[in-house]
Amino acid sequence: MRRRELDDVLFDVLSKDHPEITEVVKIDKGHSRLRVDFASGARATIMVREVSGPGVPAHAAYAIPESAL
């Protein structure tokens, strides 16, 4: 997918009437793919390299801590 196409898809998902995230599910153990469901009914699958923020423990790249979900 080209970057511009990705930008368009993300904008479309997040500009719906209800872009609130309702659920995040880790969908595999070998990678860091997450399924993200939105209140609008939209669904996205993303791969996460790292997570940061208050309370998130140090972790290796592509190894999302369970506490971050």
Number of C-alpha atoms within 10 A of each C-alpha: 5 6 8 9 10 11 10 10 13 12 11 12 17 15 11 14 9 13 16 13 15 11 13 15 12 17 13 10 8 8 14 17 18 19 16 16 18 19 14 16 13 15 15 13 14 13 12 14 13 14 17 11 7 6 8 14 13 12 12 10 11 15 16 23 14 9 8 12 12
